[in-house]
Amino acid sequence: MPLTLGFTGMDPVTESALQAAFTTANAQVGGQWHLLPEQQAAYVIVDMDSMYGPMSWLRLHANGKRVIGLTSAARTQTDFRLARPFDSASVTALLQQLDGTAPSAAANVAAPAAPASPAESVHPAGMTPAPQPQDRLPEEQPLPVREEIAPPPEPLSAVATELPARAAASASREPPSAAAAQVLPAAPSIAPRAPVEHKAAPAAPATAPTPAVVEAHAPALDTLVDWLASGKLSGRLRFERNGTALLIDTEQRQYHGPATLKALTGLFDGAVTAADFPAIDAATWSSQAAALGEPQSLARLVWYGALLAGHGTLAAGFDPEGRYQLLKWPQTEREFPKHFRIATAMMKGPATLAEIAEASGVPTGDVADFVNANLATGFADIYREPEPEVEPPKPSGLFGRLRGR
């Protein structure tokens, strides 16, 4: 079977550079690859950093294509990843990985360790595979979607100063806390989860946290998400609960821990205090971080905490009858296949939770949780009707009447 590759969702300059790199790389692997249009290619490279990329991936994923994400991000929801910036060497490594001739460690390509046949389920490192079509429940079957232009990416920092005011304007009751997190660019108030019984956390190290790690006179905070959103944590810290450990680097906005999100669920149970965040010295950090795997964005951890916090209801301060919209395409997780459909419905325009649920075929509670997670990370916002334009006053007096004739 010939090996075929296609490109889509990228600007002409990127496509031209990628074609040149592919030509050189293909010669180095024996010229066995053929460049074809995306409809005919078995593998398709999509520029996930462009405004067209995420929607192109969603369409190709629904059509059963094997997608390679070209991105500068450390993670992507596509089957494979080609790191940006790329060159002929990284494209060569990608082609060898796809045809099964690469060495066991490929520097810039995140893909399964062993070659996979087209019938096998392939998923990127750090994410669990979506259910196969024959294993999905009826509500998890993908719906046909139109390729739409996603809004261009904007810095999360641009949203940080706006969300507190947006949340306050969206409800008549007490607005959410205005404390902006250093690690959470823009977060609504997240209702704490009901305390549950859990095993006592392991004893803290002999060296207690210093004031440099947790600021003195920190407010009473309840959950892990509350602490992350408070901005009161600094430095390199360890957090462990229910047998799961995290290393948190507040300066780099990263954490080390399990690759899948559902493995972190127990971290968000029960009350959390400052003593639960002991500081980690450089030597200990290096050894433990290597054992826990590659660093991941701290915003991903906050996203999941906000997803769990609402228990099927919107976060406090947001109108349950309001209309919500996605400001840009979010990072979706394969552990939650329904989120693809929710995001697709929300990208079509502002809608209420009930309207989004009807359009996506997903229960309203799941929609509320998804909206909470994206409100907390700045990807979503409540929609408000634009103010009506005020007509200028009509001229009065003799000259005004004459001009009006």
C-alpha positions as a Python dict, from the first residue, in 0.01 Angstrom:
ca = {
    (1, 'M'): (0, 0, 0),
    (2, 'P'): (156, 336, -99),
    (3, 'L'): (235, 586, 176),
    (4, 'T'): (47, 910, 107),
    (5, 'L'): (61, 1251, 276),
    (6, 'G'): (-142, 1572, 236),
    (7, 'F'): (-147, 1926, 377),
    (8, 'T'): (-439, 2148, 483),
    (9, 'G'): (-536, 2436, 708),
    (10, 'M'): (-218, 2641, 654),
    (11, 'D'): (-108, 2956, 476),
    (12, 'P'): (82, 2940, 143),
    (13, 'V'): (418, 3029, 299),
    (14, 'T'): (398, 2748, 553),
    (15, 'E'): (277, 2500, 291),
    (16, 'S'): (562, 2591, 56),
    (17, 'A'): (823, 2549, 329),
    (18, 'L'): (666, 2218, 434),
    (19, 'Q'): (668, 2089, 76),
    (20, 'A'): (1037, 2172, 46),
    (21, 'A'): (1116, 1995, 374),
    (22, 'F'): (904, 1696, 266),
    (23, 'T'): (1088, 1666, -68),
    (24, 'T'): (1425, 1648, 109),
    (25, 'A'): (1295, 1414, 379),
    (26, 'N'): (1127, 1181, 130),
    (27, 'A'): (1453, 1142, -62),
    (28, 'Q'): (1629, 1044, 260),
    (29, 'V'): (1375, 769, 338),
    (30, 'G'): (1386, 620, -12),
    (31, 'G'): (1117, 822, -191),
    (32, 'Q'): (837, 589, -84),
    (33, 'W'): (598, 870, 16),
    (34, 'H'): (359, 1042, -227),
    (35, 'L'): (215, 1392, -178),
    (36, 'L'): (-160, 1396, -258),
    (37, 'P'): (-461, 1622, -193),
    (38, 'E'): (-602, 1581, 155),
    (39, 'Q'): (-909, 1390, 29),
    (40, 'Q'): (-687, 1114, -114),
    (41, 'A'): (-406, 1108, 144),
    (42, 'A'): (-395, 857, 431),
    (43, 'Y'): (-209, 1105, 655),
    (44, 'V'): (-280, 1479, 659),
    (45, 'I'): (-68, 1754, 820),
    (46, 'V'): (-282, 2035, 969),
    (47, 'D'): (-146, 2367, 1095),
    (48, 'M'): (-307, 2367, 1441),
    (49, 'D'): (-171, 2716, 1514),
    (50, 'S'): (-371, 2876, 1231),
    (51, 'M'): (-728, 2998, 1258),
    (52, 'Y'): (-843, 2724, 1019),
    (53, 'G'): (-650, 2437, 1179),
    (54, 'P'): (-879, 2321, 1465),
    (55, 'M'): (-1189, 2309, 1246),
    (56, 'S'): (-994, 2130, 971),
    (57, 'W'): (-881, 1874, 1228),
    (58, 'L'): (-1238, 1824, 1352),
    (59, 'R'): (-1361, 1757, 998),
    (60, 'L'): (-1074, 1520, 916),
    (61, 'H'): (-1111, 1341, 1251),
    (62, 'A'): (-1481, 1283, 1181),
    (63, 'N'): (-1388, 1141, 839),
    (64, 'G'): (-1145, 891, 990),
    (65, 'K'): (-824, 1053, 864),
    (66, 'R'): (-491, 1013, 1047),
    (67, 'V'): (-404, 1372, 1137),
    (68, 'I'): (-59, 1519, 1214),
    (69, 'G'): (-72, 1848, 1403),
    (70, 'L'): (189, 2110, 1307),
    (71, 'T'): (216, 2320, 1622),
    (72, 'S'): (451, 2503, 1854),
    (73, 'A'): (249, 2381, 2155),
    (74, 'A'): (379, 2095, 2367),
    (75, 'R'): (51, 1904, 2328),
    (76, 'T'): (-210, 1860, 2058),
    (77, 'Q'): (-529, 1658, 2019),
    (78, 'T'): (-424, 1522, 1680),
    (79, 'D'): (-301, 1166, 1624),
    (80, 'F'): (59, 1277, 1570),
    (81, 'R'): (256, 1598, 1629),
    (82, 'L'): (515, 1778, 1415),
    (83, 'A'): (688, 2044, 1623),
    (84, 'R'): (724, 2399, 1496),
    (85, 'P'): (972, 2524, 1384),
    (86, 'F'): (1029, 2228, 1154),
    (87, 'D'): (1303, 2134, 910),
    (88, 'S'): (1387, 1843, 681),
    (89, 'A'): (1533, 1648, 974),
    (90, 'S'): (1215, 1668, 1182),
    (91, 'V'): (1001, 1582, 879),
    (92, 'T'): (1231, 1283, 813),
    (93, 'A'): (1179, 1168, 1172),
    (94, 'L'): (804, 1205, 1124),
    (95, 'L'): (797, 998, 804),
    (96, 'Q'): (1009, 727, 968),
    (97, 'Q'): (775, 725, 1267),
    (98, 'L'): (472, 687, 1041),
    (99, 'D'): (617, 404, 832),
    (100, 'G'): (763, 224, 1136),
    (101, 'T'): (1131, 262, 1051),
    (102, 'A'): (1218, 524, 1314),
    (103, 'P'): (1430, 450, 1622),
    (104, 'S'): (1243, 411, 1948),
    (105, 'A'): (1286, 776, 2051),
    (106, 'A'): (1183, 1044, 1802),
    (107, 'A'): (1282, 1390, 1920),
    (108, 'N'): (1009, 1610, 1782),
    (109, 'V'): (724, 1371, 1701),
    (110, 'A'): (468, 1263, 1957),
    (111, 'A'): (320, 936, 1832),
    (112, 'P'): (271, 572, 1935),
    (113, 'A'): (593, 391, 2011),
    (114, 'A'): (519, 114, 1761),
    (115, 'P'): (402, 141, 1400),
    (116, 'A'): (27, 123, 1369),
    (117, 'S'): (-192, -9, 1092),
    (118, 'P'): (-475, 213, 962),
    (119, 'A'): (-728, 5, 1158),
    (120, 'E'): (-557, 66, 1490),
    (121, 'S'): (-651, 345, 1732),
    (122, 'V'): (-373, 602, 1751),
    (123, 'H'): (-354, 872, 2016),
    (124, 'P'): (-95, 1135, 2108),
    (125, 'A'): (124, 1115, 2413),
    (126, 'G'): (-46, 1239, 2727),
    (127, 'M'): (-403, 1177, 2611),
    (128, 'T'): (-633, 880, 2616),
    (129, 'P'): (-792, 755, 2292),
    (130, 'A'): (-1147, 843, 2201),
    (131, 'P'): (-1388, 549, 2184),
    (132, 'Q'): (-1392, 364, 1853),
    (133, 'P'): (-1714, 410, 1651),
    (134, 'Q'): (-1836, 61, 1735),
    (135, 'D'): (-1782, 126, 2108),
    (136, 'R'): (-1943, 469, 2134),
    (137, 'L'): (-2280, 529, 2294),
    (138, 'P'): (-2543, 681, 2063),
    (139, 'E'): (-2490, 1028, 2210),
    (140, 'E'): (-2115, 1003, 2148),
    (141, 'Q'): (-2140, 950, 1774),
    (142, 'P'): (-1985, 1250, 1595),
    (143, 'L'): (-2224, 1478, 1412),
    (144, 'P'): (-2152, 1626, 1066),
    (145, 'V'): (-1997, 1970, 1100),
    (146, 'R'): (-1921, 2253, 866),
    (147, 'E'): (-1570, 2388, 852),
    (148, 'E'): (-1597, 2735, 995),
    (149, 'I'): (-1338, 3001, 1051),
    (150, 'A'): (-1237, 2994, 1415),
    (151, 'P'): (-1153, 3330, 1576),
    (152, 'P'): (-781, 3409, 1569),
    (153, 'P'): (-599, 3320, 1890),
    (154, 'E'): (-555, 3596, 2142),
    (155, 'P'): (-331, 3605, 2448),
    (156, 'L'): (-503, 3472, 2759),
    (157, 'S'): (-357, 3771, 2943),
    (158, 'A'): (-587, 3996, 2737),
    (159, 'V'): (-886, 3823, 2896),
    (160, 'A'): (-747, 3835, 3250),
    (161, 'T'): (-852, 4193, 3316),
    (162, 'E'): (-1199, 4150, 3166),
    (163, 'L'): (-1357, 3834, 3311),
    (164, 'P'): (-1416, 3961, 3668),
    (165, 'A'): (-1616, 4256, 3529),
    (166, 'R'): (-1802, 4032, 3282),
    (167, 'A'): (-1901, 3788, 3556),
    (168, 'A'): (-2021, 4071, 3782),
    (169, 'A'): (-2238, 4217, 3506),
    (170, 'S'): (-2396, 3881, 3423),
    (171, 'A'): (-2578, 3825, 3754),
    (172, 'S'): (-2790, 4021, 3996),
    (173, 'R'): (-2663, 3836, 4300),
    (174, 'E'): (-2324, 3875, 4466),
    (175, 'P'): (-2049, 3871, 4200),
    (176, 'P'): (-1767, 3617, 4208),
    (177, 'S'): (-1445, 3685, 4383),
    (178, 'A'): (-1230, 3941, 4201),
    (179, 'A'): (-906, 3784, 4312),
    (180, 'A'): (-718, 3711, 3991),
    (181, 'A'): (-493, 3408, 3990),
    (182, 'Q'): (-136, 3431, 3881),
    (183, 'V'): (-164, 3085, 3730),
    (184, 'L'): (-522, 3124, 3608),
    (185, 'P'): (-537, 3406, 3350),
    (186, 'A'): (-906, 3469, 3404),
    (187, 'A'): (-1120, 3275, 3648),
    (188, 'P'): (-1476, 3310, 3773),
    (189, 'S'): (-1553, 3223, 4129),
    (190, 'I'): (-1549, 2844, 4149),
    (191, 'A'): (-1794, 2695, 4398),
    (192, 'P'): (-1608, 2458, 4630),
    (193, 'R'): (-1695, 2095, 4610),
    (194, 'A'): (-1867, 1937, 4906),
    (195, 'P'): (-1606, 1792, 5143),
    (196, 'V'): (-1575, 1417, 5117),
    (197, 'E'): (-1408, 1161, 5332),
    (198, 'H'): (-1065, 1062, 5211),
    (199, 'K'): (-754, 906, 5346),
    (200, 'A'): (-525, 1131, 5536),
    (201, 'A'): (-258, 1289, 5319),
    (202, 'P'): (97, 1165, 5372),
    (203, 'A'): (287, 1344, 5642),
    (204, 'A'): (455, 1662, 5524),
    (205, 'P'): (836, 1670, 5510),
    (206, 'A'): (1023, 1780, 5817),
    (207, 'T'): (1092, 2120, 5661),
    (208, 'A'): (773, 2326, 5680),
    (209, 'P'): (681, 2566, 5399),
    (210, 'T'): (850, 2902, 5431),
    (211, 'P'): (670, 3236, 5396),
    (212, 'A'): (827, 3267, 5050),
    (213, 'V'): (629, 2964, 4934),
    (214, 'V'): (286, 3052, 5076),
    (215, 'E'): (224, 3415, 5166),
    (216, 'A'): (155, 3491, 5528),
    (217, 'H'): (-206, 3560, 5628),
    (218, 'A'): (-339, 3370, 5326),
    (219, 'P'): (-720, 3371, 5308),
    (220, 'A'): (-920, 3065, 5399),
    (221, 'L'): (-925, 2858, 5081),
    (222, 'D'): (-1107, 2530, 5036),
    (223, 'T'): (-995, 2336, 4728),
    (224, 'L'): (-695, 2293, 4504),
    (225, 'V'): (-855, 2513, 4238),
    (226, 'D'): (-917, 2786, 4496),
    (227, 'W'): (-549, 2787, 4586),
    (228, 'L'): (-438, 2798, 4224),
    (229, 'A'): (-680, 3082, 4154),
    (230, 'S'): (-578, 3280, 4464),
    (231, 'G'): (-230, 3374, 4341),
    (232, 'K'): (-96, 3296, 4690),
    (233, 'L'): (131, 3013, 4580),
    (234, 'S'): (481, 3073, 4450),
    (235, 'G'): (787, 2870, 4370),
    (236, 'R'): (815, 2494, 4316),
    (237, 'L'): (573, 2295, 4530),
    (238, 'R'): (452, 1939, 4578),
    (239, 'F'): (87, 1847, 4627),
    (240, 'E'): (-25, 1492, 4701),
    (241, 'R'): (-366, 1342, 4778),
    (242, 'N'): (-529, 1001, 4748),
    (243, 'G'): (-207, 846, 4622),
    (244, 'T'): (-160, 1094, 4336),
    (245, 'A'): (121, 1350, 4337),
    (246, 'L'): (177, 1674, 4146),
    (247, 'L'): (480, 1898, 4117),
    (248, 'I'): (366, 2258, 4061),
    (249, 'D'): (593, 2526, 3916),
    (250, 'T'): (407, 2853, 3961),
    (251, 'E'): (676, 3060, 3789),
    (252, 'Q'): (671, 2858, 3466),
    (253, 'R'): (292, 2795, 3488),
    (254, 'Q'): (353, 2421, 3456),
    (255, 'Y'): (298, 2100, 3649),
    (256, 'H'): (429, 1744, 3636),
    (257, 'G'): (187, 1460, 3700),
    (258, 'P'): (-29, 1194, 3536),
    (259, 'A'): (-84, 1247, 3166),
    (260, 'T'): (-460, 1183, 3177),
    (261, 'L'): (-697, 1420, 3353),
    (262, 'K'): (-933, 1164, 3504),
    (263, 'A'): (-640, 1026, 3703),
    (264, 'L'): (-630, 1365, 3882),
    (265, 'T'): (-992, 1361, 4002),
    (266, 'G'): (-902, 1266, 4361),
    (267, 'L'): (-684, 1576, 4395),
    (268, 'F'): (-989, 1799, 4395),
    (269, 'D'): (-1167, 1623, 4684),
    (270, 'G'): (-1177, 1776, 5029),
    (271, 'A'): (-1027, 2083, 5193),
    (272, 'V'): (-673, 2199, 5121),
    (273, 'T'): (-445, 2404, 5348),
    (274, 'A'): (-110, 2579, 5305),
    (275, 'A'): (63, 2283, 5471),
    (276, 'D'): (-39, 2067, 5176),
    (277, 'F'): (208, 2255, 4951),
    (278, 'P'): (561, 2180, 5081),
    (279, 'A'): (846, 2344, 4894),
    (280, 'I'): (1075, 2128, 4679),
    (281, 'D'): (1449, 2188, 4651),
    (282, 'A'): (1619, 2182, 4311),
    (283, 'A'): (1770, 1833, 4342),
    (284, 'T'): (1444, 1674, 4459),
    (285, 'W'): (1252, 1857, 4188),
    (286, 'S'): (1480, 1728, 3913),
    (287, 'S'): (1456, 1366, 4021),
    (288, 'Q'): (1082, 1364, 4087),
    (289, 'A'): (991, 1568, 3778),
    (290, 'A'): (1177, 1324, 3555),
    (291, 'A'): (979, 1035, 3705),
    (292, 'L'): (645, 1211, 3654),
    (293, 'G'): (699, 1290, 3286),
    (294, 'E'): (692, 1597, 3066),
    (295, 'P'): (566, 1932, 3202),
    (296, 'Q'): (210, 2030, 3120),
    (297, 'S'): (34, 2365, 3124),
    (298, 'L'): (-105, 2466, 3462),
    (299, 'A'): (-410, 2608, 3282),
    (300, 'R'): (-500, 2248, 3193),
    (301, 'L'): (-514, 2161, 3562),
    (302, 'V'): (-733, 2464, 3635),
    (303, 'W'): (-957, 2374, 3341),
    (304, 'Y'): (-1020, 2030, 3485),
    (305, 'G'): (-1077, 2161, 3837),
    (306, 'A'): (-1338, 2404, 3705),
    (307, 'L'): (-1498, 2124, 3503),
    (308, 'L'): (-1548, 1922, 3823),
    (309, 'A'): (-1644, 2208, 4054),
    (310, 'G'): (-1992, 2288, 3925),
    (311, 'H'): (-2144, 1937, 3938),
    (312, 'G'): (-2361, 2018, 3637),
    (313, 'T'): (-2444, 2379, 3728),
    (314, 'L'): (-2285, 2708, 3629),
    (315, 'A'): (-2027, 2869, 3856),
    (316, 'A'): (-2161, 3126, 4101),
    (317, 'G'): (-2207, 3469, 3948),
    (318, 'F'): (-2305, 3351, 3600),
    (319, 'D'): (-2662, 3358, 3471),
    (320, 'P'): (-2803, 3007, 3407),
    (321, 'E'): (-3038, 3163, 3148),
    (322, 'G'): (-2766, 3367, 2981),
    (323, 'R'): (-2619, 3310, 2636),
    (324, 'Y'): (-2261, 3187, 2616),
    (325, 'Q'): (-2007, 3176, 2337),
    (326, 'L'): (-1653, 3051, 2275),
    (327, 'L'): (-1405, 3329, 2208),
    (328, 'K'): (-1166, 3083, 2040),
    (329, 'W'): (-1134, 2710, 1990),
    (330, 'P'): (-1031, 2543, 2318),
    (331, 'Q'): (-790, 2256, 2376),
    (332, 'T'): (-1025, 1957, 2382),
    (333, 'E'): (-941, 1634, 2563),
    (334, 'R'): (-993, 1287, 2419),
    (335, 'E'): (-1109, 1166, 2757),
    (336, 'F'): (-1423, 1374, 2698),
    (337, 'P'): (-1541, 1303, 2339),
    (338, 'K'): (-1868, 1491, 2396),
    (339, 'H'): (-1673, 1815, 2428),
    (340, 'F'): (-1600, 1813, 2055),
    (341, 'R'): (-1970, 1850, 1984),
    (342, 'I'): (-2029, 2111, 2254),
    (343, 'A'): (-1743, 2325, 2123),
    (344, 'T'): (-1869, 2292, 1766),
    (345, 'A'): (-2218, 2406, 1869),
    (346, 'M'): (-2082, 2700, 2070),
    (347, 'M'): (-1860, 2819, 1784),
    (348, 'K'): (-2172, 2880, 1574),
    (349, 'G'): (-2276, 3172, 1792),
    (350, 'P'): (-2404, 3273, 2137),
    (351, 'A'): (-2662, 3036, 2284),
    (352, 'T'): (-2817, 2934, 2614),
    (353, 'L'): (-2715, 2613, 2788),
    (354, 'A'): (-3039, 2449, 2674),
    (355, 'E'): (-2981, 2555, 2312),
    (356, 'I'): (-2623, 2427, 2319),
    (357, 'A'): (-2740, 2098, 2468),
    (358, 'E'): (-3005, 2057, 2196),
    (359, 'A'): (-2762, 2144, 1914),
    (360, 'S'): (-2488, 1911, 2040),
    (361, 'G'): (-2705, 1626, 2171),
    (362, 'V'): (-2525, 1645, 2508),
    (363, 'P'): (-2699, 1673, 2850),
    (364, 'T'): (-2732, 2025, 2988),
    (365, 'G'): (-2526, 1936, 3296),
    (366, 'D'): (-2229, 1837, 3080),
    (367, 'V'): (-2266, 2162, 2886),
    (368, 'A'): (-2262, 2363, 3210),
    (369, 'D'): (-1944, 2187, 3324),
    (370, 'F'): (-1777, 2254, 2988),
    (371, 'V'): (-1877, 2621, 3000),
    (372, 'N'): (-1741, 2651, 3356),
    (373, 'A'): (-1404, 2509, 3249),
    (374, 'N'): (-1373, 2749, 2956),
    (375, 'L'): (-1495, 3050, 3152),
    (376, 'A'): (-1221, 2974, 3405),
    (377, 'T'): (-949, 2963, 3138),
    (378, 'G'): (-1068, 3256, 2928),
    (379, 'F'): (-1191, 3060, 2627),
    (380, 'A'): (-1560, 3139, 2683),
    (381, 'D'): (-1768, 3438, 2791),
    (382, 'I'): (-2128, 3535, 2849),
    (383, 'Y'): (-2280, 3723, 2557),
    (384, 'R'): (-2437, 4064, 2602),
    (385, 'E'): (-2639, 4246, 2340),
    (386, 'P'): (-2460, 4553, 2202),
    (387, 'E'): (-2587, 4885, 2326),
    (388, 'P'): (-2833, 5047, 2083),
    (389, 'E'): (-2697, 5342, 1893),
    (390, 'V'): (-2822, 5675, 2022),
    (391, 'E'): (-2964, 5894, 1749),
    (392, 'P'): (-2818, 6244, 1744),
    (393, 'P'): (-3063, 6514, 1854),
    (394, 'K'): (-3260, 6667, 1574),
    (395, 'P'): (-3176, 7029, 1501),
    (396, 'S'): (-3423, 7280, 1635),
    (397, 'G'): (-3495, 7640, 1563),
    (398, 'L'): (-3556, 7817, 1236),
    (399, 'F'): (-3234, 7710, 1063),
    (400, 'G'): (-3284, 7352, 1175),
    (401, 'R'): (-3633, 7341, 1028),
    (402, 'L'): (-3502, 7490, 706),
    (403, 'R'): (-3226, 7230, 684),
    (404, 'G'): (-3476, 6952, 750),
    (405, 'R'): (-3684, 7046, 447),
}
